[in-house]
Amino acid sequence: MTAPNQLGPFGRAELYRRGSDTLLASWAEYARGAAGAATVHRLPGVAAAVFPDEPERAVYNNALLERDMGPGGRADALDAMEAVYAAAGVTRFAAWVHESDEPLRAELERRGYTLDTTTRAMGMALDDIAVARPRIDLGPADWSEYLRMDGLPPDFLSAADHASFHLLAVCVDGEMVAAALAYDFGDDCGIYNVGTVEKARRRGLGTALTAAQAYDARDRSCRTASLQSTTVAERVYAAVGFRDLGRILEYVPMEGAR
């Protein structure tokens, strides 16, 4: 088992890169399943997911900015990001920046962006899963029920190839009470939208589903896993074996502030 701070094939920088690549690939998969002209623009210094139509418009208009660009690169990336959203008529979007990139954060703030949401990037080598494979009964992974549980409209990603995603769910008395979605890119597995309904919380279902997704990904020959965590869930993911890769700061333009 690799020591947490040991440099190697899956050091923190490599885990962050792999997780970013999987995240962008998942956005592209979402775009293929969304209505309208949804797409992911791969531009110098930034990848911008543009979803001009509802219901996905309210969720997926995000742009991931590269780290440690020079002054010219930062300006060009932000100009390009703003141009693609303006062309699509999208005023509410989030620019994702790694917390370590202080010059980029300062440039966004200079342009009038404000910090809206913070998550923590986390990643792990799947040889380092720190818990046993959970013994839980997984219920039918019905997509429409998953959308209802997550509070999403029934036509959300209606054209998506749902077989491209790996959905695990826990059902109690025929009702889905917890679920986790995964998406593979190369040999990294992105684990997203781990959620539990209020009445079923504090039973360890989130940890169990995350661990189950990690073990299933390893069975599919993935070598690493990645995710973004809220503050309250960081200990859950750390217990499974995920490592802290730094905070992701989501900046929104003033006219798009929530």
NUPAVO-299166 format. One record per residue (C-alpha): residue in three letters; z negated, y negated, x negated. Coordinates in nm, 4 decimals, always signed. Layout:
residu | pz | py | px
ALA | Z | Y | X
...
END
This chain:
residu | pz | py | px
MET | +0.0000 | +0.0000 | +0.0000
THR | +0.0930 | -0.3441 | -0.1334
ALA | -0.1909 | -0.5825 | -0.2068
PRO | -0.1774 | -0.8889 | +0.0250
ASN | -0.0919 | -1.1398 | -0.2504
GLN | +0.1097 | -0.9125 | -0.4762
LEU | +0.4578 | -1.0311 | -0.5681
GLY | +0.7251 | -0.7739 | -0.4985
PRO | +1.0254 | -0.7042 | -0.2820
PHE | +0.8390 | -0.8385 | +0.0209
GLY | +0.6487 | -1.1362 | -0.1133
ARG | +0.5738 | -1.4281 | +0.1174
ALA | +0.9026 | -1.6097 | +0.0485
GLU | +1.1087 | -1.2983 | +0.1163
LEU | +0.9177 | -1.2161 | +0.4345
TYR | +0.9733 | -1.5723 | +0.5552
ARG | +1.3461 | -1.5518 | +0.4807
ARG | +1.3819 | -1.2202 | +0.6584
GLY | +1.1873 | -1.3430 | +0.9584
SER | +1.3989 | -1.6587 | +0.9792
ASP | +1.7206 | -1.4555 | +0.9669
THR | +1.5968 | -1.2291 | +1.2468
LEU | +1.4850 | -1.5246 | +1.4551
LEU | +1.8284 | -1.6873 | +1.4323
ALA | +2.0006 | -1.3582 | +1.5119
SER | +1.7797 | -1.3212 | +1.8212
TRP | +1.8771 | -1.6719 | +1.9333
ALA | +2.2430 | -1.5765 | +1.8966
GLU | +2.1817 | -1.2645 | +2.1063
TYR | +2.0128 | -1.4757 | +2.3736
ALA | +2.3140 | -1.7099 | +2.3710
ARG | +2.5492 | -1.4201 | +2.4396
GLY | +2.3433 | -1.3366 | +2.7477
ALA | +2.3040 | -1.6885 | +2.8842
ALA | +2.5142 | -1.8751 | +3.1344
GLY | +2.7418 | -2.1587 | +3.0279
ALA | +2.8323 | -2.2622 | +2.6762
ALA | +2.5185 | -2.1497 | +2.4967
THR | +2.5654 | -2.0990 | +2.1240
VAL | +2.3928 | -2.1209 | +1.7851
HIS | +2.5477 | -2.3727 | +1.5476
ARG | +2.5068 | -2.2723 | +1.1820
LEU | +2.5305 | -2.6082 | +1.0051
PRO | +2.4432 | -2.7166 | +0.6506
GLY | +2.0643 | -2.7259 | +0.6349
VAL | +2.0023 | -2.6357 | +0.9998
ALA | +2.0727 | -2.3749 | +1.2659
ALA | +2.0665 | -2.5257 | +1.6151
ALA | +2.0482 | -2.3135 | +1.9307
VAL | +2.2169 | -2.5072 | +2.2116
PHE | +2.1579 | -2.3940 | +2.5692
PRO | +2.3043 | -2.6590 | +2.8004
ASP | +2.2395 | -2.4797 | +3.1301
GLU | +1.9357 | -2.3588 | +3.3194
PRO | +1.7366 | -2.1412 | +3.3259
GLU | +1.7578 | -2.0931 | +2.9470
ARG | +1.7893 | -2.4683 | +2.8808
ALA | +1.4153 | -2.5172 | +2.9279
VAL | +1.3256 | -2.2494 | +2.6697
TYR | +1.5724 | -2.2015 | +2.3860
ASN | +1.6900 | -2.5440 | +2.2655
ASN | +1.5398 | -2.5110 | +1.9191
ALA | +1.6665 | -2.5882 | +1.5702
LEU | +1.5374 | -2.4274 | +1.2502
LEU | +1.5617 | -2.6555 | +0.9473
GLU | +1.5874 | -2.5239 | +0.5920
ARG | +1.3048 | -2.5887 | +0.3505
ASP | +1.3039 | -2.8146 | +0.0453
MET | +1.6348 | -2.9972 | +0.0894
GLY | +1.7031 | -3.3120 | -0.1068
PRO | +1.7179 | -3.6562 | +0.0598
GLY | +2.0911 | -3.6356 | +0.1290
GLY | +2.0630 | -3.2808 | +0.2621
ARG | +1.7773 | -3.3750 | +0.4935
ALA | +1.9681 | -3.6690 | +0.6386
ASP | +2.2874 | -3.4677 | +0.6869
ALA | +2.1019 | -3.1779 | +0.8517
LEU | +1.9182 | -3.4042 | +1.0949
ASP | +2.2343 | -3.6001 | +1.1754
ALA | +2.4197 | -3.2746 | +1.2463
MET | +2.1350 | -3.1426 | +1.4605
GLU | +2.1214 | -3.4600 | +1.6680
ALA | +2.4994 | -3.4647 | +1.7090
VAL | +2.5296 | -3.1118 | +1.8522
TYR | +2.2519 | -3.1709 | +2.1037
ALA | +2.3947 | -3.5091 | +2.2040
ALA | +2.7384 | -3.3530 | +2.2542
ALA | +2.5834 | -3.0929 | +2.4867
GLY | +2.3847 | -3.3527 | +2.6811
VAL | +2.0554 | -3.1953 | +2.5694
THR | +1.7777 | -3.4489 | +2.5133
ARG | +1.4818 | -3.2092 | +2.5016
PHE | +1.4867 | -2.9865 | +2.1956
ALA | +1.2521 | -2.8936 | +1.9132
ALA | +1.3148 | -2.9226 | +1.5397
TRP | +1.1273 | -2.6448 | +1.3564
VAL | +0.9919 | -2.7378 | +1.0125
HIS | +0.7753 | -2.5407 | +0.7719
GLU | +0.4435 | -2.7148 | +0.7116
SER | +0.5009 | -2.7213 | +0.3351
ASP | +0.8049 | -2.9505 | +0.3671
GLU | +0.6306 | -3.2863 | +0.3750
PRO | +0.9436 | -3.4976 | +0.3004
LEU | +1.1262 | -3.3441 | +0.5987
ARG | +0.8261 | -3.3985 | +0.8219
ALA | +0.8105 | -3.7618 | +0.7118
GLU | +1.1823 | -3.8105 | +0.7814
LEU | +1.1486 | -3.6687 | +1.1321
GLU | +0.8538 | -3.8966 | +1.2031
ARG | +1.0488 | -4.1926 | +1.0671
ARG | +1.3204 | -4.1125 | +1.3213
GLY | +1.0658 | -4.1179 | +1.6032
TYR | +0.9995 | -3.7465 | +1.6447
THR | +0.6514 | -3.6347 | +1.7422
LEU | +0.4701 | -3.3066 | +1.6777
ASP | +0.4690 | -3.1003 | +1.9962
THR | +0.3788 | -2.7375 | +1.9192
THR | +0.2522 | -2.5396 | +1.6214
THR | +0.2864 | -2.1670 | +1.5581
ARG | +0.2248 | -1.9547 | +1.2506
ALA | +0.5017 | -1.7541 | +1.0877
MET | +0.3793 | -1.4054 | +1.0000
GLY | +0.5419 | -1.1031 | +0.8418
MET | +0.4610 | -0.7636 | +0.6989
ALA | +0.6046 | -0.4620 | +0.5246
LEU | +0.6053 | -0.1740 | +0.7703
ASP | +0.4594 | +0.0568 | +0.5067
ASP | +0.1456 | -0.1578 | +0.5366
ILE | +0.0570 | -0.1121 | +0.9050
ALA | -0.3206 | -0.1426 | +0.9042
VAL | -0.4048 | +0.0376 | +1.2289
ALA | -0.3358 | +0.3838 | +1.3611
ARG | -0.0517 | +0.4392 | +1.6041
PRO | -0.2027 | +0.3405 | +1.9393
ARG | -0.2604 | +0.5983 | +2.2081
ILE | -0.1572 | +0.4093 | +2.5167
ASP | +0.0523 | +0.5045 | +2.8155
LEU | +0.3662 | +0.2946 | +2.8187
GLY | +0.5142 | +0.2295 | +3.1603
PRO | +0.8795 | +0.1844 | +3.2575
ALA | +1.0201 | -0.1150 | +3.0726
ASP | +1.1912 | -0.2763 | +3.3700
TRP | +1.3613 | -0.6042 | +3.2760
SER | +1.3237 | -0.7731 | +3.6136
GLU | +0.9532 | -0.6894 | +3.6269
TYR | +0.9141 | -0.8191 | +3.2714
LEU | +1.0660 | -1.1515 | +3.3791
ARG | +0.8258 | -1.1742 | +3.6744
MET | +0.5267 | -1.0982 | +3.4535
ASP | +0.6352 | -1.3642 | +3.2036
GLY | +0.6918 | -1.6250 | +3.4754
LEU | +1.0675 | -1.6443 | +3.4172
PRO | +1.3354 | -1.6743 | +3.6881
PRO | +1.5234 | -1.3576 | +3.7874
ASP | +1.8559 | -1.4862 | +3.6487
PHE | +1.7090 | -1.5515 | +3.3016
LEU | +1.9471 | -1.4030 | +3.0383
SER | +2.1262 | -1.2352 | +3.3260
ALA | +2.4324 | -1.1472 | +3.1172
ALA | +2.2374 | -1.0141 | +2.8189
ASP | +2.2777 | -0.6652 | +2.6805
HIS | +1.9199 | -0.5640 | +2.7459
ALA | +1.9699 | -0.2522 | +2.5353
SER | +1.9797 | -0.4851 | +2.2333
PHE | +1.6108 | -0.5565 | +2.2860
HIS | +1.3224 | -0.3124 | +2.2573
LEU | +1.0833 | -0.3737 | +2.5447
LEU | +0.7458 | -0.1993 | +2.5596
ALA | +0.5147 | -0.2421 | +2.8570
VAL | +0.1795 | -0.1263 | +2.9889
CYS | +0.1500 | -0.0674 | +3.3621
VAL | -0.1663 | -0.0268 | +3.5692
ASP | -0.1370 | +0.1082 | +3.9244
GLY | +0.2372 | +0.0546 | +3.9087
GLU | +0.2117 | -0.3097 | +3.7957
MET | +0.3251 | -0.4340 | +3.4547
VAL | +0.0225 | -0.6030 | +3.2959
ALA | +0.1283 | -0.6380 | +2.9305
ALA | +0.4578 | -0.6387 | +2.7439
ALA | +0.6136 | -0.7048 | +2.4044
LEU | +0.9782 | -0.7578 | +2.3138
ALA | +1.1388 | -0.6704 | +1.9801
TYR | +1.4775 | -0.7364 | +1.8246
ASP | +1.6126 | -0.5770 | +1.5070
PHE | +1.8316 | -0.7565 | +1.2547
GLY | +1.9226 | -0.5623 | +0.9447
ASP | +1.6025 | -0.3816 | +0.8548
ASP | +1.3655 | -0.6471 | +0.9871
CYS | +1.2158 | -0.6280 | +1.3370
GLY | +1.1229 | -0.9490 | +1.5143
ILE | +0.8391 | -0.9037 | +1.7642
TYR | +0.8363 | -1.1695 | +2.0357
ASN | +0.6717 | -1.2627 | +2.3654
VAL | +0.3654 | -1.0413 | +2.3387
GLY | +0.1822 | -1.1184 | +2.6604
THR | -0.0898 | -0.9874 | +2.8901
VAL | -0.1680 | -1.0991 | +3.2446
GLU | -0.5067 | -1.2671 | +3.2893
LYS | -0.6822 | -0.9797 | +3.4652
ALA | -0.5917 | -0.7321 | +3.1877
ARG | -0.6899 | -0.9431 | +2.8859
ARG | -0.9591 | -0.8586 | +2.6303
ARG | -0.8745 | -0.4880 | +2.6477
GLY | -0.6790 | -0.4741 | +2.3206
LEU | -0.3430 | -0.4353 | +2.4920
GLY | -0.1751 | -0.7066 | +2.2830
THR | -0.2881 | -0.5393 | +1.9607
ALA | -0.1806 | -0.1985 | +2.0873
LEU | +0.1652 | -0.3185 | +2.1913
THR | +0.2184 | -0.5027 | +1.8631
ALA | +0.1199 | -0.1937 | +1.6662
ALA | +0.3405 | +0.0258 | +1.8863
GLN | +0.6364 | -0.2050 | +1.8236
ALA | +0.5685 | -0.1932 | +1.4483
TYR | +0.5538 | +0.1869 | +1.4427
ASP | +0.8671 | +0.2157 | +1.6573
ALA | +1.0488 | -0.0268 | +1.4264
ARG | +0.9513 | +0.1832 | +1.1255
ASP | +1.0825 | +0.4903 | +1.3085
ARG | +1.4143 | +0.3016 | +1.3502
SER | +1.4226 | +0.2575 | +0.9686
CYS | +1.3169 | -0.1081 | +0.9685
ARG | +1.1272 | -0.2034 | +0.6538
THR | +0.9620 | -0.5289 | +0.7647
ALA | +0.8492 | -0.7026 | +1.0835
SER | +0.8179 | -1.0711 | +1.1664
LEU | +0.6799 | -1.2929 | +1.4413
GLN | +0.5434 | -1.6369 | +1.5290
SER | +0.1828 | -1.6524 | +1.6426
THR | -0.0215 | -1.8918 | +1.8491
THR | -0.3599 | -1.9841 | +1.7049
VAL | -0.5508 | -1.7563 | +1.9419
ALA | -0.3385 | -1.4519 | +1.8514
GLU | -0.3473 | -1.4813 | +1.4714
ARG | -0.6391 | -1.2406 | +1.4318
VAL | -0.4661 | -0.9870 | +1.6561
TYR | -0.1577 | -0.9802 | +1.4359
ALA | -0.3562 | -0.9934 | +1.1122
ALA | -0.5459 | -0.6837 | +1.2251
VAL | -0.2152 | -0.4971 | +1.2557
GLY | -0.1211 | -0.6016 | +0.9014
PHE | +0.0781 | -0.9226 | +0.9407
ARG | +0.0448 | -1.1814 | +0.6637
ASP | +0.0248 | -1.5583 | +0.6976
LEU | +0.3548 | -1.7237 | +0.5962
GLY | +0.2614 | -2.0793 | +0.6910
ARG | +0.2712 | -2.2900 | +1.0032
ILE | +0.5919 | -2.3818 | +1.1847
LEU | +0.5735 | -2.7366 | +1.3203
GLU | +0.7920 | -2.8141 | +1.6213
TYR | +0.8944 | -3.1796 | +1.6419
VAL | +1.0579 | -3.3256 | +1.9526
PRO | +1.2492 | -3.6533 | +1.9923
MET | +1.0604 | -3.9128 | +2.1904
GLU | +1.2943 | -3.8884 | +2.4905
GLY | +1.2484 | -3.5100 | +2.4919
ALA | +0.8692 | -3.5079 | +2.4672
ARG | +0.6961 | -3.2839 | +2.7171
END
